[in-house]
Structures are given as C-alpha cells and as structure tokens.
Amino acid sequence: MLNVPVALATEQSDLIDNIDALIEEHGGGRDALIPVLQDLRKKRHDISDLAMQVIADRLGLSPVEVQGVATFYSFLQVGETGQHTIRVCRTLSCSFAGATSIAKKLEAELGISMGETTADGQVTLEWANCIGMCDQAPALLADQAAVGSLTAARVGEIVANLKASKA
C-alpha cells in the first residue's frame, strides 16, 4: 500500500521537473504556452489536469486559459495518447478519394477504432480535419510525417514502420 503514494509522488515530481525544464527552454511568458504544451505532449504523450495546473501556475495564467488552449488545438489534445499517432485526413477530397476505406484498414490492422489507442500504448488512431495534402488524397499524418496517395496496401507498411521506430 505504501508504494502507491510514493510512486504517485515520484510521477508528479517527474512531471513538474519536465514542465520546469520546458519553461526554462521556452520562457516564462504567455507566448511559451503552446510550445510548452507541444513539447510536453511529445515527451510524455499526455497533457493531464495536473500538468495544465502546473503550467498555469508557472506561466501566471489561469488553469482555464491553459485548458482552453489545450482543448482548442486538436494536435495538442488533453489526456494520454500512444507513442505514435496516425491522423487520417477527412476533408472532402480525401473522403472522395477513399479515406474511409483507409481508416477501416487501419482499424483492422491495429485492432482499434478511430479515437482509440492500442492496448500496448504504441499507436493512437484519429481523424484530422485537414493536413493540407488535397492534391495527394487520401492522406494521413504518421506522427509528423505526411503520407499521401494512400492505398490499402500501404497501410500495413506504415503501421509496421511506426511500430519499429522510436517515438
């Protein structure tokens, strides 16, 4: 029983240390909010309520302001995600070019539905409203890499490459 609070305290301490390092890197002003949130997402794959509170305290913002930014920008999103994120574009051009079938293939390949993370915590699958590749539809973002002119055959290759790489 005593290990649970100690483990939680260690986790919270690590989170605070990570946030302090990011604020030192990006500065302590309001303009550091988005870079701090982006880098925290990259490093920890999570933007928790505690993280938003600590960031608000450190930057002199209200927790509501931080939460508003974190929830407004879909690429930040609050909560845990996998080590890797696949975002399938769902604009009209991608939809007409077969984005839905690509999404279904990804769901089958990963064993999850859109908006979910694999049980091993490796991959989160979600929709994106636009990734700016209408001329190469259907398209997706595999982490930060844009992949266009997708076919169902390429889905397995994309998943395998992500799982083989480090976050």
C-alpha positions in Angstrom: 0.0 0.0 0.0 2.8 2.5 0.8 4.3 2.1 -2.7 1.3 3.6 -4.4 1.6 7.1 -2.9 5.3 7.0 -3.3 5.0 6.1 -6.9 2.4 8.8 -7.4 4.6 11.4 -5.7 7.5 10.4 -7.9 5.4 10.6 -11.1 4.1 14.0 -10.1 7.6 15.2 -9.3 8.9 14.0 -12.7 6.0 15.8 -14.4 6.8 19.1 -12.6 10.5 18.7 -13.4 9.6 18.2 -17.1 7.4 21.2 -17.1 10.0 23.4 -15.3 12.6 22.3 -17.9 10.3 23.2 -20.8 9.5 26.6 -19.3 13.2 27.2 -18.9 13.7 26.3 -22.5 10.8 28.3 -23.9 10.5 31.2 -21.4 8.0 32.1 -18.8 5.6 34.3 -20.8 2.2 33.7 -22.2 3.9 33.1 -25.6 5.5 30.0 -24.3 2.2 28.2 -23.6 1.8 26.4 -26.9 5.5 25.4 -27.3 5.4 24.0 -23.7 2.2 22.1 -24.3 3.6 20.7 -27.7 6.8 19.6 -26.1 5.1 18.1 -23.1 2.8 16.1 -25.5 5.9 14.9 -27.4 7.8 13.9 -24.2 5.1 12.4 -22.1 2.3 11.6 -24.5 -0.1 13.1 -22.0 -1.4 16.5 -21.0 -3.1 15.9 -17.7 -5.2 18.1 -15.5 -2.2 18.3 -13.1 0.1 19.3 -16.0 -2.3 22.1 -17.0 -2.5 23.4 -13.4 1.3 23.4 -13.1 1.8 25.1 -16.4 -0.8 27.7 -15.4 1.0 28.4 -12.1 4.4 28.6 -13.8 3.2 30.9 -16.6 1.0 33.1 -14.4 -2.1 32.1 -16.3 -5.5 30.8 -15.1 -6.0 27.0 -15.4 -9.0 27.7 -17.6 -6.8 29.6 -20.2 -4.4 26.6 -20.4 -7.2 24.1 -20.7 -8.8 26.3 -23.3 -5.7 26.3 -25.5 -5.0 22.6 -24.9 -8.5 21.6 -25.9 -8.9 24.0 -28.8 -6.0 22.7 -30.8 -6.7 19.2 -31.8 -3.0 18.3 -32.2 -2.4 19.1 -28.5 -5.4 17.3 -27.0 -5.7 16.5 -23.3 -5.2 13.0 -21.9 -3.0 10.2 -22.8 -2.1 9.1 -26.3 0.1 6.4 -27.7 3.8 6.6 -28.5 2.7 7.3 -32.1 -0.3 9.0 -33.6 -1.9 8.3 -37.0 -4.2 11.1 -38.2 -6.3 10.3 -41.2 -7.5 13.3 -43.2 -11.3 13.5 -43.6 -11.7 16.5 -45.9 -14.0 16.1 -48.9 -11.1 15.5 -51.3 -9.7 12.7 -49.0 -13.2 11.3 -48.4 -13.9 11.1 -52.1 -10.5 9.5 -52.7 -11.1 6.7 -50.2 -10.1 8.0 -46.7 -12.9 5.9 -45.1 -11.6 2.7 -46.5 -8.0 3.7 -45.4 -9.4 4.3 -41.9 -11.2 0.9 -41.8 -8.0 -0.8 -42.9 -6.0 1.0 -40.2 -8.7 0.0 -37.6 -8.4 -3.6 -38.7 -4.6 -3.6 -38.8 -4.4 -2.0 -35.3 -7.4 -3.7 -33.7 -8.9 -0.4 -32.5 -11.4 2.2 -33.6 -10.8 5.8 -34.5 -10.1 7.8 -31.4 -8.6 4.8 -29.5 -5.1 3.7 -28.6 -3.7 0.2 -29.0 -3.6 -1.9 -25.8 0.2 -1.8 -25.8 0.2 2.1 -25.9 2.0 2.2 -29.2 -0.4 3.8 -31.6 -3.4 6.3 -31.3 -5.7 6.5 -34.3 -7.7 9.6 -35.0 -9.3 11.8 -37.7 -7.7 15.1 -38.8 -9.8 17.8 -40.3 -7.2 18.8 -42.9 -3.5 18.1 -43.3 -3.0 20.2 -46.5 -2.5 17.4 -48.9 -5.7 17.6 -51.0 -3.6 17.1 -54.2 -2.4 13.7 -52.9 -5.7 12.4 -51.4 -6.2 10.2 -49.5 -3.6 11.3 -47.0 -2.6 10.9 -43.3 0.0 12.0 -40.8 2.0 9.3 -39.2 3.4 11.2 -36.2 4.7 14.3 -38.1 5.3 12.7 -41.4 2.7 13.4 -44.1 1.9 10.4 -46.4 -0.3 10.9 -49.5 -1.7 8.9 -52.3 -2.5 6.2 -49.9 -3.6 2.7 -50.8 -4.9 -0.1 -48.6 -1.7 -2.0 -49.4 0.5 0.8 -47.9 -1.4 0.8 -44.6 0.4 -2.3 -43.2 3.8 -0.9 -44.2 3.0 2.4 -42.4 1.9 0.7 -39.2 5.0 -1.6 -39.3 7.3 1.3 -39.8 5.8 3.3 -36.9 5.9 0.3 -34.5 9.5 -0.3 -35.4 10.6 3.3 -34.8 11.2 5.0 -31.6 8.8 7.8 -30.6 
